[in-house]
């Protein structure tokens, strides 16, 4: 009986580890995307002036 419970616990731990990895990957990709957007937005400014015509009207970053 203890062998079965050990196997169940091991499987459950593996499942939780996979779920945690998936969540971390998703979170990291969102963070990278946010940083990338920030860099793009910074390049749209020269000093205190916004470069209005870099992005076509109606388009978003």
C-alpha positions in Angstrom: 0.0 0.0 0.0 2.8 2.5 0.7 4.3 1.8 -2.7 1.1 2.8 -4.4 0.8 6.0 -2.4 4.4 6.8 -3.1 3.8 6.4 -6.8 0.7 8.6 -6.6 2.5 11.2 -4.7 5.4 11.2 -7.2 3.0 11.5 -10.1 1.2 14.4 -8.4 4.5 16.1 -7.7 5.5 15.8 -11.3 2.1 17.2 -12.4 2.5 20.2 -10.1 6.0 20.8 -11.3 4.9 20.8 -14.9 2.1 23.2 -14.1 4.5 25.5 -12.3 6.9 25.5 -15.2 4.1 26.4 -17.6 3.0 29.3 -15.4 6.6 30.6 -15.1 7.1 30.4 -18.8 3.9 32.3 -19.5 4.8 35.0 -16.9 8.3 35.4 -18.3 7.0 35.8 -21.9 4.6 38.5 -20.7 7.5 40.3 -18.9 9.7 40.1 -22.0 6.9 41.5 -24.1 6.3 44.3 -21.6 10.0 45.2 -21.7 10.1 45.1 -25.5 7.1 47.5 -25.7 8.8 49.9 -23.3 11.9 50.0 -25.5 9.8 50.6 -28.5 8.0 53.5 -26.8 11.2 55.0 -25.6 12.5 55.1 -29.2 9.5 57.2 -30.2 10.7 60.1 -28.2 13.7 62.4 -29.0 14.4 64.5 -25.9 11.0 65.9 -24.9 9.6 65.7 -28.5 7.4 62.8 -29.5 8.0 61.4 -33.0 4.4 61.5 -34.1 4.8 60.1 -37.6 6.9 57.0 -36.9 3.8 54.9 -36.3 1.1 55.3 -38.9 -2.2 56.9 -37.8 -4.6 54.3 -36.3 -1.8 51.7 -35.6 -0.8 50.7 -32.1 2.4 49.3 -30.7 
